Amino acid sequence: MAATAEQGGATSSETTPILNPEQMRQIIASLSGGTRRPKAKEPEVYRGGRHKLRGWLAQLIVYYRTVGWHSGHDEEKILYATSLLRDDAGTWITPYAEERITPTWDNWAGFKAELQRQFGVIDVKGEARIRLKNMKQGKRSVTEYWNEFRLVASEAELDDSTGGELLLGEMVPELQNAWGASREEYEDPEALAQYAIRKETKLAKVRHIQGSPSTKNIQQETTRPRNPDRTYRPTNNGNQNYGDPMELDATRKRPRSNISREEFQRRI
């Protein structure tokens, strides 16, 4: 009987399944309601602007990945993108939606290609280079300037030397002078942009220190005029004229009496 019990126990332990960590994770996920995808922000509508098509398509790509349409789902992708077309783009898609014209595409890639043909920039590389030559940092931070520059430069097909010259050429003079005085060399526009961002941060910190109230007081103290014996001269606030110093002293010493000023000065 004991032998039988031992055999039964051994058989029970041998038939118990052993789960690996991945199987355990899947079971826990199913019991807790599964893995939830983040809620995606819906893309904006597209109205047919040539320079806005690239950004709008990028929004669609991110949205499709978030909702699980990264692969396949061509029909759903086309229908959803079609629902966001307005104005000139909406006018273009209308006869296709009404089935008056047979579409020239049968998948998502073909639909994107047709959008590019209808609303995309004609000479992508040439127009990108023109935009880079006219782009300036202005009052923007280096980060803002660099982000726009990098986006446009990705279509311009520039070599690193040309890209760096264009980037540096339209930075503010303060950063141009700082780079010219340094020994750092840039291997590509990315390295130059990172240098400029670091330098801009340091310069902003210096301006903050120099513009602080404590620093202003020190500057005022050191620039205050001195007498030959190194004592400070009285400060003249604004344009107010206090007259002759002797008269000021006499005025301070004047007692409260009814005699005239001339009589008072005669008695001193």
C-alpha positions in Angstrom: 0.0 0.0 0.0 2.8 2.3 0.9 4.5 1.5 -2.4 1.3 2.2 -4.2 1.0 5.6 -2.5 4.5 6.5 -3.3 4.0 5.6 -6.9 0.8 7.7 -7.0 2.6 10.7 -5.6 5.4 10.4 -8.1 3.0 10.2 -10.9 1.1 13.3 -9.7 4.3 15.4 -9.5 5.5 14.2 -12.9 2.2 15.2 -14.7 2.1 18.7 -13.1 3.0 21.2 -16.0 6.0 23.5 -15.4 5.4 27.1 -16.7 8.1 29.3 -18.0 8.3 33.0 -17.2 6.7 34.0 -20.5 3.7 31.7 -20.0 3.3 33.1 -16.5 3.3 36.6 -17.9 0.6 35.8 -20.4 -1.6 34.2 -17.8 -1.2 37.2 -15.4 -2.0 39.6 -18.3 -5.1 37.7 -19.3 -6.4 37.6 -15.7 -5.8 41.3 -15.3 -7.6 42.2 -18.5 -4.7 42.0 -20.9 -2.2 44.6 -21.9 -3.8 47.9 -22.7 -2.5 50.0 -25.5 -2.0 53.7 -24.9 -4.8 55.9 -26.1 -3.7 57.6 -29.3 -4.4 61.2 -30.1 -6.3 61.4 -33.4 -4.4 63.1 -36.3 -5.5 66.5 -37.5 -7.5 66.9 -40.7 -5.6 67.5 -43.9 -6.6 70.3 -46.2 -4.2 70.0 -49.1 -1.2 72.1 -48.0 2.0 70.8 -49.7 4.3 71.6 -46.9 1.9 70.0 -44.3 1.5 66.6 -46.1 4.7 65.1 -44.7 3.8 65.9 -41.1 0.2 64.7 -41.5 1.4 61.3 -42.9 3.8 61.0 -39.9 0.8 61.5 -37.6 -1.1 58.8 -39.3 1.9 56.4 -39.0 2.1 56.9 -35.3 -1.6 56.6 -34.9 -1.7 53.3 -36.8 1.1 51.8 -34.8 -0.7 52.8 -31.6 -4.0 51.2 -32.5 -2.3 48.0 -33.8 -2.4 48.7 -37.5 1.3 48.8 -38.1 1.1 45.8 -40.5 -1.8 45.0 -42.8 -5.2 46.7 -42.3 -4.8 48.5 -45.7 -8.5 49.1 -46.2 -9.0 50.5 -42.6 -6.0 52.8 -43.1 -7.3 54.2 -46.4 -10.8 54.7 -45.0 -9.6 56.4 -41.9 -7.2 58.7 -43.8 -10.0 59.5 -46.3 -12.3 60.6 -43.5 -9.7 63.3 -42.5 -9.5 65.0 -45.9 -10.9 68.5 -46.1 -11.0 71.5 -48.5 -8.8 70.8 -51.6 -7.9 67.3 -50.4 -11.6 66.7 -49.8 -12.5 67.9 -53.2 -9.9 65.5 -54.7 -11.2 62.4 -52.9 -14.9 63.1 -53.4 -15.4 61.4 -56.9 -13.4 58.4 -55.6 -15.6 58.2 -52.5 -18.7 58.4 -54.7 -17.3 55.6 -56.9 -17.5 57.8 -60.0 -13.8 57.3 -60.6 -12.0 54.0 -60.1 -9.1 54.5 -57.6 -5.6 53.9 -59.0 -4.5 52.3 -55.7 -5.4 49.0 -54.0 -3.4 49.2 -50.8 -2.1 51.8 -48.3 1.2 52.3 -50.0 -0.5 53.1 -53.3 -2.8 55.5 -51.6 0.1 57.4 -50.0 1.9 57.5 -53.3 -1.1 59.1 -54.9 -1.4 61.6 -52.1 2.3 62.5 -52.6 1.7 62.9 -56.4 -1.3 65.2 -55.9 -0.3 67.3 -52.9 3.4 66.7 -52.2 6.3 69.0 -53.0 7.3 68.6 -56.6 11.1 69.2 -56.3 11.7 68.0 -52.8 15.5 68.3 -52.7 15.6 71.7 -54.5 12.9 73.3 -52.4 14.5 71.9 -49.2 17.8 73.5 -50.0 16.1 76.9 -50.7 14.3 76.7 -47.4 17.6 76.0 -45.6 19.3 79.0 -47.2 16.5 81.3 -46.1 16.2 79.8 -42.6 17.5 81.9 -39.7 17.7 81.3 -36.0 16.3 84.8 -35.1 15.0 85.0 -31.6 14.5 81.3 -31.3 16.5 79.0 -29.2 19.2 76.8 -30.8 17.0 73.7 -30.1 14.0 75.2 -31.9 16.2 76.3 -34.8 18.0 72.9 -35.0 14.8 70.9 -35.0 13.4 72.8 -38.0 16.8 72.7 -39.8 17.2 68.9 -39.3 13.7 68.2 -40.5 14.2 70.2 -43.8 17.8 69.0 -44.2 16.6 65.4 -44.2 15.2 66.1 -47.6 18.0 68.3 -49.0 20.6 65.5 -49.3 23.5 67.7 -48.1 26.9 66.6 -47.1 28.0 67.3 -43.5 30.3 70.1 -44.5 27.7 72.0 -46.4 25.0 71.3 -43.8 27.3 72.6 -41.0 28.1 75.8 -42.9 24.4 76.5 -43.5 23.5 75.8 -39.8 26.3 78.0 -38.4 25.8 80.7 -41.0 22.4 81.6 -39.7 23.0 81.3 -36.0 23.0 84.5 -33.9 26.3 86.3 -34.0 27.0 85.6 -30.3 27.1 81.9 -31.0 29.1 82.3 -34.2 31.7 84.3 -32.3 31.8 81.8 -29.5 32.4 78.9 -31.9 35.1 80.9 -33.8 37.0 81.6 -30.5 36.8 77.9 -29.5 39.1 75.1 -30.6 36.2 72.7 -31.1 35.6 71.3 -34.6 32.3 69.8 -35.7 32.3 66.5 -37.6 28.7 66.9 -38.7 25.7 69.3 -38.2 24.5 67.3 -35.2 27.8 67.8 -33.3 27.7 71.5 -34.2 24.1 71.9 -32.9 24.9 70.1 -29.6 27.9 72.5 -29.1 25.7 75.5 -29.8 23.0 74.3 -27.4 25.6 73.8 -24.6 27.2 77.2 -25.3 23.8 79.0 -25.4 22.9 77.5 -22.0 26.2 78.7 -20.5 25.8 82.2 -22.0 22.2 82.4 -20.6 23.5 81.5 -17.2 26.2 84.2 -17.3 23.6 86.8 -18.4 21.4 85.7 -15.5 24.3 86.1 -13.0 25.3 89.5 -14.4 21.7 90.7 -14.4 20.9 89.6 -10.8 20.2 92.4 -8.2 23.3 91.5 -6.1 25.6 91.9 -9.1 24.0 95.2 -10.1 24.6 96.5 -6.6 28.2 95.5 -6.8 28.6 97.2 -10.2 27.0 100.4 -8.9 29.2 100.3 -5.9 32.4 100.0 -7.9 31.4 102.6 -10.4 30.4 105.2 -7.8 32.7 108.3 -8.1 35.3 108.8 -5.3 37.1 111.8 -3.8 40.9 112.2 -3.8 40.9 110.7 -0.3 39.1 107.6 -1.7 35.8 108.4 0.1 32.7 108.2 -2.0 31.2 111.3 -3.5 27.5 112.0 -2.9 25.3 110.4 -5.6 23.2 112.7 -7.7 19.8 111.0 -8.1 18.5 111.7 -11.6 18.8 115.2 -12.8 17.8 116.9 -9.6 20.0 119.9 -8.8 20.7 120.5 -5.2 22.7 123.8 -5.7 26.0 124.7 -4.1 27.1 122.4 -1.3 27.9 125.3 1.0 24.3 126.5 0.6 23.1 123.0 1.4 25.1 123.0 4.6 23.9 126.4 5.5 20.4 125.3 4.9 20.8 122.3 7.1 22.2 124.5 9.9 19.4 127.1 9.7 17.6 127.4 13.0 13.9 127.8 13.1 13.6 131.6 13.4 11.9 134.5 11.6 15.1 136.1 10.4 15.8 136.3 6.7 18.2 134.0 4.9 20.7 136.9 4.3 20.7 137.9 7.9 21.2 134.2 8.9 24.2 133.8 6.6 25.7 137.1 7.9 25.6 135.8 11.4 27.3 132.6 10.7 
